[in-house]
Amino acid sequence: MPRPSNRLAYLHRQYRDATASVRERTRRHVATTWTSLPDYKDNSVEHFANRSSRLVAVGAITTGTLTAAFIESVVRERTGRATRATIDTARLTSLRKNIDPVEVYMRPGRQVWWELSKGVDYLTAVDRGLTRALTLTSTDLQLAKIDAGSQAIQAQPEIVAYERVTGPTPCELCQEAAGTLYKSDELMELHDNCSCDLVPVFGEPQFTDATDYGSAPTTENDELGRVLATLP
């Protein structure tokens, strides 16, 4: 596969930094909402779930819009033309199967209740609830990136495939899966806190089995489909 031009590398870097900023900002808002709760009883947790699901929805739409614009800009840079990036942003706010986003963001509160029932001290239980909330946030934003990327890629006939490229802070799973090629109509698997990008491929790539990761096996998740690791 030819090395990308400096311009294409620049476009990817700008996109990666922009989506990372959206993720960090959204996580920060969710964390502030969590830590500002007066307690972690039913009413407070419901408030958190309603507010956080809205915050994440905004982040998901922003991430999806940035992703579609990136795909379009790469095609235009590479070919001199591109189909206008139009995606269904409404679907990006609820990509988990058969569950309302508000219900998803009730889970951190239930995590606190479960931890307390097991004798965990209060502060540790609250901290673990926050960790759960931030993992859910990152995962939902990655779902939006993958779905929007898939929509945008399939709208561009010049793109024959895309490559999995690691994000700014790749984990071992992401490093293991990096470089995998996917057909344009395939969905890239994710895992908790994944931040990998979808980078268009032109020409005639040599496909390998997208699940052949060695130490990074895939599994089916009831909400998210095929994933690289067990998700919350």
C-alpha positions as CSV (number, residue, x, y, z in Angstrom):
1,M,0.0,0.0,0.0
2,P,1.5,3.4,-0.9
3,R,2.5,5.7,1.8
4,P,0.0,8.6,2.2
5,S,1.0,12.0,1.0
6,N,1.9,14.7,3.5
7,R,-1.5,16.3,2.8
8,L,-3.4,13.1,3.5
9,A,-1.4,12.6,6.7
10,Y,-2.2,16.2,7.7
11,L,-5.9,15.6,7.1
12,H,-5.9,12.5,9.2
13,R,-3.9,14.2,12.0
14,Q,-6.4,17.1,12.1
15,Y,-9.3,14.8,12.1
16,R,-7.8,12.6,14.8
17,D,-7.1,15.6,17.0
18,A,-10.6,17.0,16.5
19,T,-12.4,13.8,17.4
20,A,-10.1,13.3,20.4
21,S,-11.0,16.8,21.6
22,V,-14.7,16.0,21.3
23,R,-14.2,12.8,23.3
24,E,-12.3,14.6,26.0
25,R,-14.7,17.4,26.3
26,T,-17.7,15.1,26.4
27,R,-16.1,12.9,29.1
28,R,-15.2,16.0,31.1
29,H,-18.9,17.2,31.0
30,V,-20.1,13.7,32.0
31,A,-17.6,13.5,34.8
32,T,-18.6,17.0,36.1
33,T,-22.3,15.9,36.1
34,W,-21.4,12.8,38.1
35,T,-19.2,14.5,40.7
36,S,-21.7,17.4,41.2
37,L,-24.6,15.0,42.2
38,P,-25.7,15.6,45.8
39,D,-25.9,11.8,46.3
40,Y,-26.3,8.7,44.2
41,K,-29.9,7.8,45.1
42,D,-32.7,7.2,42.5
43,N,-33.5,10.8,41.7
44,S,-29.9,11.9,41.4
45,V,-29.0,9.0,39.2
46,E,-32.0,9.6,36.9
47,H,-30.9,13.2,36.6
48,F,-27.4,12.1,35.7
49,A,-28.7,9.6,33.1
50,N,-30.9,12.1,31.4
51,R,-28.3,14.8,31.2
52,S,-25.4,12.5,30.3
53,S,-27.4,10.8,27.5
54,R,-28.0,14.3,26.0
55,L,-24.3,15.3,26.4
56,V,-23.2,12.1,24.7
57,A,-25.7,12.5,21.9
58,V,-24.3,15.9,21.1
59,G,-20.8,14.4,21.1
60,A,-21.9,11.5,18.9
61,I,-23.4,13.8,16.3
62,T,-20.3,16.0,16.3
63,T,-18.0,13.0,16.0
64,G,-20.1,11.6,13.2
65,T,-20.1,14.9,11.3
66,L,-16.3,15.2,11.6
67,T,-15.9,11.7,10.4
68,A,-18.0,12.1,7.3
69,A,-16.2,15.4,6.5
70,F,-12.8,13.6,6.9
71,I,-13.8,10.8,4.5
72,E,-15.0,13.3,2.0
73,S,-11.9,15.4,2.2
74,V,-9.6,12.4,1.7
75,V,-11.6,11.3,-1.4
76,R,-11.4,14.8,-2.8
77,E,-7.7,15.1,-2.1
78,R,-7.0,11.8,-3.7
79,T,-9.3,11.9,-6.7
80,G,-10.2,15.5,-7.2
81,R,-13.9,14.9,-6.6
82,A,-16.1,13.5,-3.9
83,T,-19.8,12.8,-3.2
84,R,-21.1,15.3,-0.7
85,A,-20.9,13.8,2.8
86,T,-24.5,13.3,4.0
87,I,-25.1,10.9,6.8
88,D,-28.1,10.0,9.0
89,T,-27.0,11.8,12.2
90,A,-30.1,10.9,14.1
91,R,-29.2,7.3,14.3
92,L,-25.8,8.1,15.9
93,T,-27.4,8.9,19.2
94,S,-28.8,5.4,19.8
95,L,-26.6,2.7,18.3
96,R,-26.9,0.2,21.1
97,K,-29.4,-2.5,20.2
98,N,-32.8,-2.5,21.9
99,I,-31.9,-0.2,24.8
100,D,-32.7,3.5,25.4
101,P,-29.6,5.7,26.0
102,V,-31.1,7.0,29.3
103,E,-31.2,3.4,30.5
104,V,-27.6,3.0,29.5
105,Y,-26.5,5.9,31.7
106,M,-28.5,4.6,34.7
107,R,-25.8,1.9,34.9
108,P,-23.1,3.9,36.7
109,G,-25.6,4.6,39.5
110,R,-26.5,0.9,39.7
111,Q,-22.7,0.2,39.8
112,V,-22.5,2.3,42.9
113,W,-25.4,0.5,44.5
114,W,-23.9,-2.9,43.7
115,E,-20.5,-2.0,45.0
116,L,-22.0,-0.7,48.3
117,S,-24.0,-3.9,48.6
118,K,-20.7,-5.8,48.5
119,G,-19.2,-3.8,51.3
120,V,-17.1,-1.5,49.2
121,D,-16.5,1.9,50.8
122,Y,-18.6,4.8,49.6
123,L,-15.9,6.9,47.9
124,T,-14.5,3.8,46.0
125,A,-18.0,2.9,44.9
126,V,-18.6,6.4,43.5
127,D,-15.2,6.4,41.8
128,R,-16.0,3.0,40.1
129,G,-19.4,4.4,39.0
130,L,-17.6,7.3,37.4
131,T,-15.2,4.9,35.6
132,R,-18.2,3.0,34.3
133,A,-19.8,6.3,33.0
134,L,-16.7,7.4,31.2
135,T,-16.2,4.0,29.6
136,L,-19.8,4.1,28.3
137,T,-19.2,7.6,27.0
138,S,-16.1,6.7,25.1
139,T,-17.7,3.6,23.7
140,D,-20.8,5.4,22.5
141,L,-18.7,8.1,20.8
142,Q,-16.6,5.3,19.1
143,L,-19.9,3.6,17.9
144,A,-20.8,7.0,16.3
145,K,-17.5,7.3,14.6
146,I,-17.7,3.8,13.2
147,D,-21.3,4.1,12.0
148,A,-20.8,7.5,10.5
149,G,-17.6,6.3,8.8
150,S,-19.3,3.3,7.4
151,Q,-22.1,5.5,6.0
152,A,-19.7,8.0,4.5
153,I,-17.4,5.3,3.0
154,Q,-20.3,3.5,1.3
155,A,-21.4,6.8,-0.3
156,Q,-18.1,7.2,-2.0
157,P,-17.7,4.8,-4.9
158,E,-14.0,5.5,-5.2
159,I,-13.3,3.9,-1.8
160,V,-12.9,0.1,-2.1
161,A,-11.9,-0.6,1.5
162,Y,-10.7,1.1,4.7
163,E,-7.9,0.5,7.1
164,R,-8.0,0.4,10.9
165,V,-5.6,3.0,12.2
166,T,-4.9,3.5,15.9
167,G,-6.0,6.6,17.8
168,P,-3.7,8.8,19.9
169,T,-3.4,6.5,22.8
170,P,-3.8,2.9,21.5
171,C,-4.1,0.0,23.8
172,E,-2.6,-3.5,23.2
173,L,-5.8,-4.7,21.5
174,C,-5.8,-1.7,19.1
175,Q,-2.1,-2.2,18.3
176,E,-2.7,-5.9,17.6
177,A,-5.6,-5.1,15.3
178,A,-4.1,-2.0,13.6
179,G,-3.7,-2.3,9.8
180,T,-6.6,-4.6,9.3
181,L,-8.4,-4.0,6.1
182,Y,-12.2,-4.0,5.9
183,K,-14.5,-4.0,2.8
184,S,-16.4,-0.8,2.5
185,D,-19.6,-2.4,3.7
186,E,-18.1,-4.1,6.8
187,L,-18.3,-2.6,10.3
188,M,-15.1,-2.3,12.2
189,E,-15.1,-4.0,15.6
190,L,-14.5,-1.9,18.8
191,H,-13.8,-2.5,22.5
192,D,-14.3,-0.4,25.6
193,N,-12.5,2.9,25.2
194,C,-11.5,2.2,21.7
195,S,-10.4,5.2,19.6
196,C,-9.3,3.7,16.3
197,D,-10.0,5.5,13.0
198,L,-11.3,4.4,9.7
199,V,-8.9,5.5,6.9
200,P,-10.1,5.1,3.2
201,V,-8.1,2.7,0.9
202,F,-8.1,3.2,-2.8
203,G,-6.9,0.8,-5.5
204,E,-6.9,-3.0,-5.1
205,P,-6.1,-4.0,-1.5
206,Q,-5.3,-7.6,-0.5
207,F,-8.0,-8.6,2.0
208,T,-7.3,-10.8,4.9
209,D,-9.7,-12.2,7.4
210,A,-10.8,-9.2,9.5
211,T,-11.1,-11.3,12.6
212,D,-7.5,-12.8,12.4
213,Y,-6.0,-10.8,15.2
214,G,-4.1,-13.5,17.0
215,S,-4.3,-12.3,20.6
216,A,-7.3,-10.0,19.9
217,P,-10.2,-12.4,19.4
218,T,-13.7,-11.2,18.6
219,T,-16.9,-12.0,20.4
220,E,-20.6,-11.1,20.1
221,N,-22.1,-8.5,22.3
222,D,-25.8,-8.3,22.7
223,E,-25.9,-4.5,22.4
224,L,-23.0,-3.8,20.1
225,G,-22.6,-6.8,17.8
226,R,-19.1,-8.1,17.1
227,V,-16.5,-6.6,19.4
228,L,-12.8,-7.1,20.2
229,A,-13.4,-7.5,23.9
230,T,-16.2,-7.8,26.5
231,L,-17.9,-4.4,26.9
232,P,-20.0,-3.0,29.7
